[in-house]
Amino acid sequence: MPSRWAVLAWINFALAVAAVLKFFPLLLSLTQGLVLTAEQRAAGLAEDRAWALDLISDTPYLLMVWALVAFWLRRQTGSAWLLPWQKSQRSEIERP
Protein backbone atom coordinates (compact mmCIF):
# COMPACT_ATOMS: atom_id res chain seq x y z
CA MET A 1 0.00 0.00 0.00
CA PRO A 2 1.43 3.41 -0.94
CA SER A 3 2.35 5.79 1.83
CA ARG A 4 0.28 8.84 2.54
CA TRP A 5 3.11 10.96 1.11
CA ALA A 6 2.99 9.08 -2.18
CA VAL A 7 -0.78 9.55 -2.39
CA LEU A 8 -0.40 13.25 -1.66
CA ALA A 9 2.33 13.51 -4.31
CA TRP A 10 0.04 11.91 -6.91
CA ILE A 11 -2.81 14.25 -5.99
CA ASN A 12 -0.45 17.22 -6.26
CA PHE A 13 0.73 15.99 -9.67
CA ALA A 14 -2.93 15.72 -10.80
CA LEU A 15 -3.42 19.31 -9.64
CA ALA A 16 -0.51 20.44 -11.84
CA VAL A 17 -1.93 18.54 -14.82
CA ALA A 18 -5.32 20.17 -14.25
CA ALA A 19 -3.65 23.60 -14.24
CA VAL A 20 -2.16 22.87 -17.67
CA LEU A 21 -5.36 21.36 -19.12
CA LYS A 22 -7.32 24.48 -18.19
CA PHE A 23 -5.54 26.34 -21.01
CA PHE A 24 -6.75 24.06 -23.83
CA PRO A 25 -10.16 25.76 -24.33
CA LEU A 26 -8.42 29.12 -24.67
CA LEU A 27 -5.92 27.72 -27.15
CA LEU A 28 -8.79 26.22 -29.17
CA SER A 29 -10.58 29.56 -29.10
CA LEU A 30 -7.47 31.36 -30.31
CA THR A 31 -7.33 29.10 -33.38
CA GLN A 32 -10.31 31.13 -34.65
CA GLY A 33 -8.12 34.23 -34.65
CA LEU A 34 -6.99 36.77 -32.11
CA VAL A 35 -9.77 39.20 -33.04
CA LEU A 36 -13.20 37.71 -33.70
CA THR A 37 -15.27 38.86 -36.67
CA ALA A 38 -18.94 39.79 -36.40
CA GLU A 39 -19.94 36.42 -37.86
CA GLN A 40 -17.85 34.58 -35.26
CA ARG A 41 -19.39 36.64 -32.47
CA ALA A 42 -22.87 35.89 -33.81
CA ALA A 43 -22.00 32.18 -33.80
CA GLY A 44 -21.24 32.39 -30.07
CA LEU A 45 -17.45 32.25 -30.20
CA ALA A 46 -17.13 35.39 -28.07
CA GLU A 47 -18.99 33.69 -25.23
CA ASP A 48 -16.77 30.63 -25.60
CA ARG A 49 -13.67 32.79 -25.38
CA ALA A 50 -15.03 34.62 -22.33
CA TRP A 51 -15.71 31.24 -20.68
CA ALA A 52 -12.18 30.06 -21.51
CA LEU A 53 -10.68 33.21 -19.99
CA ASP A 54 -12.83 32.80 -16.90
CA LEU A 55 -11.70 29.18 -16.62
CA ILE A 56 -8.04 30.16 -16.35
CA SER A 57 -8.62 33.15 -14.07
CA ASP A 58 -8.02 31.14 -10.88
CA THR A 59 -4.88 29.39 -12.14
CA PRO A 60 -2.51 31.46 -9.93
CA TYR A 61 -4.35 30.23 -6.83
CA LEU A 62 -4.20 26.66 -8.07
CA LEU A 63 -0.46 26.95 -8.69
CA MET A 64 0.01 28.50 -5.26
CA VAL A 65 -1.66 25.48 -3.64
CA TRP A 66 0.47 23.16 -5.79
CA ALA A 67 3.68 24.94 -4.74
CA LEU A 68 2.72 24.95 -1.06
CA VAL A 69 1.98 21.22 -1.12
CA ALA A 70 5.27 20.55 -2.94
CA PHE A 71 7.12 22.64 -0.35
CA TRP A 72 5.37 20.81 2.49
CA LEU A 73 6.16 17.43 0.93
CA ARG A 74 9.81 18.46 0.62
CA ARG A 75 9.88 19.56 4.23
CA GLN A 76 8.28 16.35 5.47
CA THR A 77 10.05 13.82 3.24
CA GLY A 78 13.17 15.54 1.89
CA SER A 79 11.85 15.48 -1.69
CA ALA A 80 9.21 17.63 -3.39
CA TRP A 81 7.99 14.59 -5.40
CA LEU A 82 7.13 16.67 -8.48
CA LEU A 83 7.13 13.47 -10.57
CA PRO A 84 5.77 10.88 -8.13
CA TRP A 85 6.48 7.84 -10.30
CA GLN A 86 10.21 8.58 -10.25
CA LYS A 87 10.22 8.72 -6.46
CA SER A 88 8.37 5.42 -6.20
CA GLN A 89 10.84 3.77 -8.61
CA ARG A 90 13.82 5.06 -6.64
CA SER A 91 12.40 3.88 -3.34
CA GLU A 92 11.74 0.39 -4.78
CA ILE A 93 15.31 0.15 -6.08
CA GLU A 94 16.82 1.28 -2.78
CA ARG A 95 14.96 -1.33 -0.74
CA PRO A 96 16.95 -4.51 -0.02
N, C-alpha and C positions, 0 to 999 in steps of 0.2 A: 504494500500500500504506500502511495507517495506521501511524503511528509507535508505538513501544512504549508511549509515554505515553498515547496514545489508547486502545490496547488495555487498558492498566491501568485507565484511567478507566471504560471500559465494564464491566470485571470488578467494579470497586468499586461502580458503579451497580447491577449485578446483585446484589451482596451486600446493598445497602440494600433492594432490592425483596424479597429473600428474608427479611430481617428483618421487613418489614411483613407478608408473606404468612404468616409463622409464627403470627400472631394470629388468622387466620380460623377454625381449628378451635375455639379457645376462644370466639370470638364465636358460632359456631354452637351450641356447647354451652350458652352462656348464654341462647339463645333458648328453652330448655326450662325456664327459671326459675333464679333465683339459688340456691334451695334445692331439692334434688331430693326427690321423694316416694319412698315405698317401692317403688311400682310402677316408677318410672323407674330406681331403683337395680337392681331385679330384671331390668330390660331391658338392663342393661349401660351405662347412661349415666354412672354414676359412674366406671367405668373409662375411658370416653372422655374425661371431663373431666380425670381424673388424667393421661392421656396428653397432652392439650392443654396442661395446666400444665407438664408435664415438657418439652414441645416448646419452650416459650418461656423455660425456665429459663436457657438459655445466651445469651439475646439481649444482655445487657450486654457479654459478651465479643465477640460478633459486631459490635456497634456500636463497640466500642473498636478493633477491627481496621479497620473502615471509616473511623473518624476518623483513625487513624494513617496509613493509606494516603492519605487526602485531604490531610492535613498534609504528607506526604512529596511528593505530587504538586505541592502549592503551592510547596514549597521548591525543587523541581527545575525547575518550569516557570513559576512565577509565578501559576498559577491552580489552584484546588483541583479543577476539572473535576467539580463535583457533578452537572451535567447535561451529559454528554459531547457530545450532539448539538448543543448551542448553541455549544460551543467549536469543533467541527468546522465549523459554518456560518460562524462569525466568521473562522476561519483561511482558509477558501476565499474569503471576500469580500475579505480584506486582501491576498491574493496578486495581483500584477499580471498 
